[in-house]
Amino acid sequence: MKLLTIDSREVTGRPGVLLDSGDILDLAVAPSTLSESQWIPHSVVSVIAAGRDGLERIARLVKAAERADRQQLLAAGALLPYSGTALMAPIRRPGLVLIINSNQSNYIKSPNAAIGNDATVNIPWADVDTLWGIPMLAMVLGRQIFKASESEAADAIAGYTLMIDLNGRDPIAVNDSVDQRKHIETRQFPGACPIGPTIITSDEFHDPIGSVASVRINDVEVGSGSLWPDGHQGARLLAELSQSYGFRPGDLVAFEPSADSVGAPRKLHPGDRFTVTYTDMIELAVTIA
């Protein structure tokens, strides 16, 4: 299942599902249109926090929508075309965005940096004309955990989404702790964390290590391969992190790929369009202004 958040008049957006047909089922409208369910989830977080029961309810709603008359659903606003529908980040404002880099240290990005697919991001400094973009695959948490076992951590992974870490300093030029602090500070501006466009639930995305990503700048491929570092098991790492961090539904944990991989930092200038596609299942794009 591919969960997303529709940009709407509501501040928090509306939860939706990307159907195999390419349409979006609006979960805030569909229950009043389809008799199979009267549960109206308020957000994607409320869906994943409901666990298996929540996903089963949404699956029944999806099946009902597939049997229903498409034109009636479109007229009722329960069905939207994917093309042209504005999306927020699937988790509009994550409680925690934790990134683990190749040196096994970690850093946090501000939840206020989160932005949705196909957004335009402005360089926030007058004396800077370049951003660096790092594509990542992030685990999305669906349960509250702290000091979890590996099996408990595995059960807490609700799904995966794409993320781009934008920053204003060349990562290779970071030499000491002062540089590192400044480097992290340049990763916090509004728009510095494009996420999405969907969350692919764990039951559909079984192999983050073996799945292949394509990274493009202005439609020219600049790399392909796995965004998931070799040898890393998500559940094991999450269990280790949970010995120090408390996690809640909607939190994100991502790996920063090594500098010599497909996830190497890419230099971006105003006008560049940066796109990451993962196994033809999900594509995240951002334009630099």
C-alpha positions in Angstrom: 0.0 0.0 0.0 1.2 3.5 -0.9 0.1 6.1 1.7 0.3 9.8 1.0 -0.9 13.2 2.3 -2.9 15.4 0.0 -2.2 19.2 0.2 -5.6 20.8 1.0 -7.2 23.7 2.8 -6.7 21.8 6.0 -3.3 22.7 7.6 -2.5 19.0 8.2 -3.6 17.9 4.7 -5.7 14.8 4.1 -4.6 11.2 4.1 -4.8 9.2 0.8 -3.8 6.0 -0.9 -2.2 5.8 -4.4 -4.1 3.1 -6.2 -2.7 0.7 -8.8 -4.9 2.6 -11.4 -2.8 5.7 -10.7 -5.6 7.5 -9.0 -5.5 8.8 -5.4 -8.3 7.6 -3.0 -9.0 10.5 -0.5 -9.4 8.8 2.8 -11.1 11.8 4.4 -13.9 11.7 1.8 -14.1 8.0 0.7 -15.7 6.5 3.9 -18.8 8.8 3.4 -19.0 7.6 -0.2 -18.4 3.9 0.3 -20.5 1.8 2.7 -17.7 -0.6 3.6 -16.1 1.7 6.2 -17.1 4.5 8.4 -13.6 5.0 9.9 -12.2 8.4 8.8 -8.5 8.6 9.6 -7.3 12.1 10.3 -3.7 11.6 9.0 -1.3 9.0 7.6 0.2 8.8 11.1 -3.2 7.7 12.4 -3.4 5.0 9.8 0.0 3.5 10.5 -0.4 3.9 14.3 -3.5 1.7 14.0 -1.2 -1.1 12.9 -2.5 -4.1 11.0 -6.1 -3.3 11.9 -5.7 0.2 10.3 -4.1 -1.2 7.1 -6.8 -3.9 6.8 -9.5 -1.2 7.1 -7.9 0.9 4.4 -7.4 -2.3 2.2 -11.2 -3.0 2.4 -11.8 0.6 1.5 -9.5 0.3 -1.5 -11.3 -2.8 -2.7 -14.6 -1.1 -2.4 -13.3 1.8 -4.4 -12.0 -0.5 -7.1 -15.5 -2.0 -7.4 -17.3 1.3 -7.4 -18.1 3.6 -10.4 -15.0 5.7 -11.0 -16.9 8.7 -12.4 -19.1 8.8 -9.3 -16.1 8.7 -7.0 -14.4 11.5 -9.1 -17.6 13.6 -8.9 -17.8 13.1 -5.1 -14.1 14.1 -4.7 -13.2 10.7 -3.3 -11.0 10.0 -6.2 -8.3 12.3 -7.5 -5.8 12.1 -10.4 -2.3 11.7 -9.2 -1.0 14.0 -11.9 -1.7 17.6 -10.9 -2.7 16.8 -7.3 -0.5 18.7 -4.9 1.1 16.6 -2.1 2.6 17.3 1.2 5.3 15.2 2.8 3.5 11.9 3.6 4.3 12.6 7.3 3.6 16.3 7.2 5.6 17.1 10.2 7.7 14.2 11.5 8.3 14.2 15.3 11.9 13.0 14.7 14.1 12.8 11.6 17.2 10.9 12.6 19.9 10.3 10.0 22.7 7.8 10.5 25.8 8.5 8.4 28.5 6.2 7.1 30.7 6.9 10.2 28.0 5.5 12.5 27.4 9.0 13.9 24.0 10.6 13.6 22.3 13.9 13.3 18.7 15.2 13.4 17.0 17.4 10.9 14.3 19.8 11.9 10.7 18.6 11.3 10.1 22.1 10.0 12.4 21.3 7.1 10.0 18.7 5.7 8.4 19.4 2.3 6.5 17.3 -0.2 7.2 15.9 -3.7 7.7 18.2 -6.7 8.4 21.2 -4.5 10.6 24.2 -5.4 13.3 24.9 -2.7 14.9 28.4 -2.5 18.5 28.7 -1.5 18.2 30.6 1.8 21.6 32.4 1.8 22.3 35.5 -0.4 26.0 34.5 -0.7 25.4 30.9 -1.7 24.5 29.7 -5.2 24.8 25.9 -4.6 23.1 23.2 -2.6 24.2 19.7 -2.0 21.6 16.9 -2.3 21.9 13.4 -0.8 19.2 10.8 -1.6 18.2 8.5 1.2 15.7 5.7 2.0 14.0 6.2 5.3 12.2 3.8 7.6 8.9 5.1 8.9 7.9 4.1 12.4 4.4 2.9 13.2 4.8 2.1 16.9 6.1 3.7 20.0 9.3 1.9 21.1 12.1 2.4 23.6 14.8 -0.2 24.5 13.2 -2.6 22.0 14.3 -6.0 21.0 15.1 -6.7 17.3 11.8 -8.4 16.8 9.9 -5.5 18.4 11.9 -3.0 16.3 11.0 -5.0 13.1 7.3 -4.8 14.0 7.6 -1.1 14.5 8.7 -0.4 10.9 5.5 0.6 9.2 7.1 1.2 5.8 9.7 3.1 3.8 9.8 6.5 2.0 12.3 8.5 0.0 14.1 11.5 1.4 16.5 14.1 0.1 18.9 15.8 2.5 19.6 19.3 1.2 22.4 21.3 2.7 24.6 24.3 1.9 28.1 23.0 2.5 30.2 20.6 0.6 30.4 17.5 2.8 33.9 16.7 1.7 35.0 20.1 3.1 34.0 19.2 6.6 37.2 18.8 8.6 36.6 19.3 12.2 33.9 19.6 14.9 33.3 23.3 14.1 32.8 22.5 10.4 30.5 19.6 11.3 28.3 21.9 13.5 28.0 24.5 10.7 27.4 21.7 8.2 24.5 20.4 10.3 23.1 23.9 10.8 22.9 24.3 7.0 20.6 21.2 6.8 17.8 22.8 8.8 16.2 25.5 6.6 12.6 25.2 5.4 12.5 22.8 2.5 15.8 21.1 3.3 14.1 17.8 3.7 11.9 16.7 0.7 10.1 13.5 1.7 7.8 11.2 -0.2 5.8 11.2 -2.3 4.4 8.1 -0.6 5.1 5.6 2.2 5.3 2.1 0.9 4.1 -0.2 3.7 6.4 -3.0 4.8 4.2 -5.7 3.5 4.9 -4.4 -0.1 8.5 -3.4 0.3 10.5 -6.4 1.5 14.0 -5.8 0.3 15.5 -2.3 0.8 19.0 -3.7 0.4 18.4 -5.3 -3.0 16.2 -2.6 -4.5 17.8 -0.3 -7.0 17.5 3.5 -7.1 18.1 5.8 -10.0 19.4 9.4 -9.3 19.0 12.1 -12.0 19.8 15.7 -12.4 17.7 17.4 -15.2 16.6 14.0 -16.4 20.3 12.8 -16.9 21.1 9.8 -14.7 24.1 10.4 -12.5 24.0 7.2 -10.5 22.1 4.0 -9.8 22.2 1.3 -7.1 21.0 0.6 -3.6 20.5 3.5 -1.2 20.7 1.0 1.7 24.3 0.5 2.9 25.6 -3.1 2.6 25.3 -5.2 5.7 22.8 -3.0 7.5 19.7 -4.6 8.8 17.0 -2.0 9.6 15.4 -3.8 12.5 18.8 -4.5 14.2 19.9 -0.9 13.8 16.5 0.4 15.0 16.7 -1.8 18.1 20.2 -0.5 18.9 19.1 3.1 18.4 16.1 2.5 20.7 18.4 1.9 23.6 19.0 5.7 23.6 16.1 7.1 21.6 12.4 6.9 22.2 10.5 6.5 18.9 6.9 7.3 18.1 4.6 6.7 15.1 5.6 9.0 12.2 9.2 9.2 13.2 11.8 8.7 10.4 15.2 7.0 10.5 17.4 7.2 7.4 20.8 6.1 6.3 23.2 8.6 4.8 24.8 6.5 2.0 28.6 6.4 1.6 30.2 9.1 -0.5 31.3 6.6 -3.2 27.8 5.1 -3.7 24.7 6.1 -5.7 23.8 8.2 -2.7 26.9 10.4 -3.0 26.2 14.2 -2.4 25.2 15.9 -5.7 26.0 19.6 -6.4 22.8 21.5 -7.3 22.4 24.9 -8.8 19.3 27.2 -9.3 17.1 25.7 -12.0 18.3 22.1 -11.4 15.7 19.4 -10.9 16.9 16.5 -8.7 15.0 13.2 -9.0 15.3 9.9 -7.1 13.4 6.9 -8.4 13.3 3.6 -6.4 12.4 0.3 -8.2 9.8 2.1 -10.3 7.6 2.1 -7.2 8.2 5.6 -5.9 9.8 8.8 -7.3 10.7 12.0 -5.4 11.7 15.2 -7.1 12.7 18.7 -6.1 13.6 21.8 -8.1 16.2 24.3 -6.8 15.5 28.0 -7.1 
